[in-house]
Amino acid sequence: MPARFLVRIARTAEADTEDLWNFIAQDNPDAADRFVQELLKQVATLERFPARCALIQENELMGTTYRHLLYGDYRTVFRISGHAVFVLRIVHGSRLLDSSMFDQASQSF
């Protein structure tokens, strides 16, 4: 049986989730609840085989080895370190990433 990874979520990713809920809830609070619940279920799957997720294209520019898990139009950006997964940000897929988005995230666990 493969090892389980400890999934840790940065405060910045928690804030991203709250912002996402607030955005969707402007039109439909029930839909916001459902979307965020499903998103968090997907994040929980990172306990098993997080390396199945693709490396992000921005790694080449930022000098990082971040991966992402896609859900709808959103990307959960994370890094793997040992047997831990650090969820750094949850952002819309059309948003370009730069290293400044991760400066605070890396220190907010």
C-alpha positions as YAML, in Angstrom:
chain: A
units: angstrom
residues:
- id: 1
  name: MET
  ca: [0.00, 0.00, 0.00]
- id: 2
  name: PRO
  ca: [1.48, 3.39, -0.97]
- id: 3
  name: ALA
  ca: [2.41, 5.83, 1.74]
- id: 4
  name: ARG
  ca: [0.01, 8.59, 2.67]
- id: 5
  name: PHE
  ca: [1.11, 12.17, 2.39]
- id: 6
  name: LEU
  ca: [0.27, 14.79, 4.97]
- id: 7
  name: VAL
  ca: [-1.66, 17.57, 3.19]
- id: 8
  name: ARG
  ca: [-1.08, 21.01, 4.67]
- id: 9
  name: ILE
  ca: [-2.99, 24.05, 3.43]
- id: 10
  name: ALA
  ca: [-1.40, 27.50, 3.63]
- id: 11
  name: ARG
  ca: [-3.42, 30.40, 4.99]
- id: 12
  name: THR
  ca: [-3.14, 32.00, 1.56]
- id: 13
  name: ALA
  ca: [-4.90, 28.98, -0.01]
- id: 14
  name: GLU
  ca: [-7.56, 29.14, 2.71]
- id: 15
  name: ALA
  ca: [-8.07, 32.82, 1.88]
- id: 16
  name: ASP
  ca: [-8.26, 31.96, -1.83]
- id: 17
  name: THR
  ca: [-11.00, 29.43, -1.03]
- id: 18
  name: GLU
  ca: [-12.92, 31.97, 1.02]
- id: 19
  name: ASP
  ca: [-12.65, 34.54, -1.78]
- id: 20
  name: LEU
  ca: [-13.85, 31.94, -4.28]
- id: 21
  name: TRP
  ca: [-16.84, 31.08, -2.08]
- id: 22
  name: ASN
  ca: [-17.70, 34.78, -1.69]
- id: 23
  name: PHE
  ca: [-17.53, 35.32, -5.44]
- id: 24
  name: ILE
  ca: [-19.82, 32.40, -6.28]
- id: 25
  name: ALA
  ca: [-22.16, 33.13, -3.35]
- id: 26
  name: GLN
  ca: [-22.98, 36.57, -4.74]
- id: 27
  name: ASP
  ca: [-25.21, 34.72, -7.20]
- id: 28
  name: ASN
  ca: [-25.89, 31.43, -5.42]
- id: 29
  name: PRO
  ca: [-24.72, 30.56, -1.87]
- id: 30
  name: ASP
  ca: [-25.77, 26.91, -2.26]
- id: 31
  name: ALA
  ca: [-23.70, 26.57, -5.43]
- id: 32
  name: ALA
  ca: [-20.77, 28.17, -3.61]
- id: 33
  name: ASP
  ca: [-21.09, 25.61, -0.81]
- id: 34
  name: ARG
  ca: [-21.20, 22.70, -3.26]
- id: 35
  name: PHE
  ca: [-18.30, 23.98, -5.37]
- id: 36
  name: VAL
  ca: [-15.99, 24.58, -2.40]
- id: 37
  name: GLN
  ca: [-16.90, 21.22, -0.82]
- id: 38
  name: GLU
  ca: [-16.03, 19.40, -4.04]
- id: 39
  name: LEU
  ca: [-12.84, 21.41, -4.45]
- id: 40
  name: LEU
  ca: [-11.74, 20.47, -0.92]
- id: 41
  name: LYS
  ca: [-12.58, 16.81, -1.58]
- id: 42
  name: GLN
  ca: [-10.23, 16.94, -4.54]
- id: 43
  name: VAL
  ca: [-7.52, 18.58, -2.46]
- id: 44
  name: ALA
  ca: [-7.86, 15.73, 0.05]
- id: 45
  name: THR
  ca: [-7.01, 13.24, -2.72]
- id: 46
  name: LEU
  ca: [-3.47, 14.61, -2.64]
- id: 47
  name: GLU
  ca: [-2.89, 12.27, 0.33]
- id: 48
  name: ARG
  ca: [-2.36, 9.57, -2.29]
- id: 49
  name: PHE
  ca: [-0.13, 9.91, -5.34]
- id: 50
  name: PRO
  ca: [0.29, 13.71, -5.45]
- id: 51
  name: ALA
  ca: [2.99, 13.28, -8.10]
- id: 52
  name: ARG
  ca: [0.22, 12.23, -10.52]
- id: 53
  name: CYS
  ca: [-0.51, 15.93, -10.96]
- id: 54
  name: ALA
  ca: [1.28, 17.85, -13.67]
- id: 55
  name: LEU
  ca: [4.11, 20.28, -13.07]
- id: 56
  name: ILE
  ca: [3.04, 23.87, -13.74]
- id: 57
  name: GLN
  ca: [4.40, 25.61, -16.80]
- id: 58
  name: GLU
  ca: [5.57, 28.59, -14.73]
- id: 59
  name: ASN
  ca: [8.20, 26.45, -12.98]
- id: 60
  name: GLU
  ca: [10.69, 27.19, -15.71]
- id: 61
  name: LEU
  ca: [10.39, 30.94, -15.12]
- id: 62
  name: MET
  ca: [10.18, 30.78, -11.33]
- id: 63
  name: GLY
  ca: [12.78, 28.06, -10.73]
- id: 64
  name: THR
  ca: [10.31, 25.94, -8.75]
- id: 65
  name: THR
  ca: [8.85, 22.44, -8.88]
- id: 66
  name: TYR
  ca: [5.22, 23.23, -8.16]
- id: 67
  name: ARG
  ca: [2.40, 21.02, -9.38]
- id: 68
  name: HIS
  ca: [-1.28, 21.68, -9.85]
- id: 69
  name: LEU
  ca: [-4.54, 19.85, -9.43]
- id: 70
  name: LEU
  ca: [-7.32, 21.08, -11.68]
- id: 71
  name: TYR
  ca: [-10.94, 21.40, -10.66]
- id: 72
  name: GLY
  ca: [-13.28, 23.20, -13.02]
- id: 73
  name: ASP
  ca: [-11.57, 26.45, -13.98]
- id: 74
  name: TYR
  ca: [-9.38, 26.46, -10.86]
- id: 75
  name: ARG
  ca: [-5.85, 25.30, -10.13]
- id: 76
  name: THR
  ca: [-4.73, 24.10, -6.72]
- id: 77
  name: VAL
  ca: [-1.00, 24.82, -6.74]
- id: 78
  name: PHE
  ca: [1.16, 22.78, -4.38]
- id: 79
  name: ARG
  ca: [4.62, 21.41, -3.75]
- id: 80
  name: ILE
  ca: [5.71, 18.04, -2.46]
- id: 81
  name: SER
  ca: [8.39, 17.81, 0.21]
- id: 82
  name: GLY
  ca: [9.18, 14.39, 1.63]
- id: 83
  name: HIS
  ca: [5.87, 12.87, 2.69]
- id: 84
  name: ALA
  ca: [4.06, 16.20, 2.87]
- id: 85
  name: VAL
  ca: [2.06, 18.16, 0.34]
- id: 86
  name: PHE
  ca: [1.94, 21.93, 0.83]
- id: 87
  name: VAL
  ca: [-1.06, 23.56, -0.86]
- id: 88
  name: LEU
  ca: [0.06, 27.11, -1.60]
- id: 89
  name: ARG
  ca: [-2.68, 28.76, -3.68]
- id: 90
  name: ILE
  ca: [-6.02, 28.08, -5.31]
- id: 91
  name: VAL
  ca: [-6.38, 30.34, -8.34]
- id: 92
  name: HIS
  ca: [-8.40, 30.67, -11.52]
- id: 93
  name: GLY
  ca: [-6.76, 28.80, -14.36]
- id: 94
  name: SER
  ca: [-6.55, 31.89, -16.57]
- id: 95
  name: ARG
  ca: [-4.47, 33.72, -13.99]
- id: 96
  name: LEU
  ca: [-0.75, 33.88, -14.70]
- id: 97
  name: LEU
  ca: [1.39, 32.91, -11.74]
- id: 98
  name: ASP
  ca: [4.50, 34.70, -10.57]
- id: 99
  name: SER
  ca: [6.83, 34.09, -7.66]
- id: 100
  name: SER
  ca: [5.38, 36.95, -5.59]
- id: 101
  name: MET
  ca: [2.15, 34.95, -5.25]
- id: 102
  name: PHE
  ca: [4.06, 32.29, -3.32]
- id: 103
  name: ASP
  ca: [6.34, 34.36, -1.10]
- id: 104
  name: GLN
  ca: [3.81, 34.65, 1.72]
- id: 105
  name: ALA
  ca: [2.23, 31.24, 1.01]
- id: 106
  name: SER
  ca: [5.44, 29.35, 1.72]
- id: 107
  name: GLN
  ca: [5.59, 30.85, 5.19]
- id: 108
  name: SER
  ca: [1.91, 30.57, 6.15]
- id: 109
  name: PHE
  ca: [1.57, 27.01, 7.41]
...
